[in-house]
Amino acid sequence: MTTTPSASNFSLASPEEVLAYIPHALGFYPRNAVVLLIMQGSGLAATLRIDLPNAENGDAQAAHWITQLVKLVHKVPDASAVFLAIYTGQQSGTSHESLPKADLVRALAPALVRSKIQVRDAWYVGAHHWHSYFCLSEDCCPSEGYDLPDLALTETHLRMVVAGSAPTEEIWDGRGAPEWPNKSAIRSLIEILMGELPGTASRESMIRGWAQLLDSDPLVAERRFRGDETLCASLLVSLNDRMVRDILPYLAGRGAARAYAAFQEVSRAIDFGKASEDFSGFLLGTASCTPEWDRIDRLWFLCRDLLGVAQGPEETALLCLMGWINWSKGKGSSALRLFVTALELDPDYRLAQLMEKLLETGEMPTWVADPARAWRMRLEGRLSA
């Protein structure tokens, strides 16, 4: 589930604008999925993408899938209506009755209505045409549907590109980061630093190094750790320490003072207090706070950049950190793909195993469904529909 960004001077009143918006909300072009635009009154509150159920699993599995989807919609406070878009990659056929997944939509729409969620419309979206599942005659729309417009030319797409949004064709799996030209020198420093035992003092120093970067302007921070090979090596070494690795999302999302307090309590492993309780609640997404999204975004970019020099456990840790960040933003599909890659690199990596299970159950942080606390893309104004 992705909380809808705000934007001005354009609306999602036409199907073309809605279809152009969906990839930007998700960060990628959906396939084999249902996408729901969840409304609060006349405002767009969140975008939810769910993999379509496998037809081979039968009606019982489809019914369970519908039940879970309705529950997810109701996690958005005051959700009142939805738009549905089904992406299958299949041809739409030549009649109104032959749309792919029509049986699923006929079961899903009434289930939403029974739960007090209005279904504004439901569309099949193919490679060349889109078609409303609720349009059943030529008086409504042509049997082959409407031509899919060039979404790249829509006002919504152009405005969101200008604002910095760039959806990808596929969900990014964490691979393909450009290798740093000084990677070999940094790897040599890592071998030296790995010989030193962590200890509490050096752990605090590691956390301090990350905190200073997260407090800096992103461009200044990038120049600093790319130009200081020892600093870069120490950041990567710190990822081999589970306690330091786990404190980083909390450091970004709640600030240095809280992170140091939580570290002191957790490192003692006794007398856990409010700091460690807030720490664990934040990592599990149950905390009532509003995360510091600017700092969390900085951590994501730092981790992505470090992939160009990381290897082994460091790379796996970076993928898990970015997966957690995507999960915290409500980008469940993107998060799961990063955890899957982490497990491909190390099938026994415990954090990736735990997060994969959490995502497979559909659990998301409490703030994702709260527009006042959830992450939003930085666009100006507001969306309407």
Steps between C-alpha positions, in 0.01 A plus 500: 500500500637839402370822646403734220727801445352843477511700178340812365338635188394164360246235586440131454156558355560317169595133451810604307630706792422222748682239289797733460512563875503136616862416398622814675314411819653150498842589361469239223258380233270235652456153352279208607351712775199697616560862590253686720486877531348549844291810559416702807194694385609676180870478585745229403655351814704194402590263219499127564649234272437128558611203290206332331406159643610197302196357321641150550451535877121498462204697631583455868836671457341779297242555776777523760686745276190720479452495876860606559480776239185647658675502837796688353272766352343556842842565652477844338309720748164617365543319168181554305555389141745336262592486135619157382746435218586143398829437321541147359698526178229297327301600193159641585303291253234626264197537725397664825465158662849378414710740708777325698424455872136605452385231746741633761373857459138379522584349840727778626279801424199377704730404788631858511151645478378276783784639713377856431763576234360643177655369178520798265610288203709198408723487195685234309830650381670322211798579282296699247148545643319567824144394571253546785377178658174681570441584132286219359373627167600693190288787630758545777831437324639298207536125558876522442524783752669836462845552356758538772639851460868580493529541876834677464317794342239543772509806725525282811805312372678813384443685827616206710812453290583868547453445875757219493288186466632233263316164506695200375383222271569238767526500877863573584668197656798684647746386235693697241643779717797669325833383643716768659836568330682480839325182610818293529663755732192509723480120506861488622416740784197289592721193545716695744207645695324165523786375713404740778249382758190722505447570870261761636730798438559422133130426452418848628757640259337308213156634589645851528646471148159408356327773704728771366428397143125486559509850648684638195371623168482187276747638244746602772465158664561321171813700425625433851469123513603453138809714553598346836587135439553429869157638587338298223678183615389559860136544391510168319675324788229628736240307298657175617397591855135401545438754775633791294316381189170481686538843660541678163129522399423625851788748482356636175135493598519619862825696524842460659404573863239223510731262311784548750262445792359183343850374422607545862201302627522223239879459534460440875240230423336566839257750643338579168312828526303747291784556254536136403121460496467790257785352294338158461156651436643718225676211324180292516289789374278513808625834639258793513761751382543671163832390347748766392456430130772733372764315700356161401524603134864598559573159651347330195721697259810437711430127499431493127827683430699266724382200297764605248778393737331248732548123495372199689327576833530875440303475177237282666468746789460795262225320309321427828526861613359626170233230516399618847488860378274406209282301741481800733376709206232247414681375190447134581569360153830686467600406854430132446709493182802638689461242777475223240829617346659510845395138556636403160837635617472340845208258558575496874498877554261524793376858454403432138320182603299680768406793277400272213259315731362829632432627149343174386241537777411848372616679815589865451601776745212675671603837359460378138121516530507840670539779241611740774803282584571307182776566250406713202680575179612860492260659255322834535133547570238225513342229291130475445278255323 
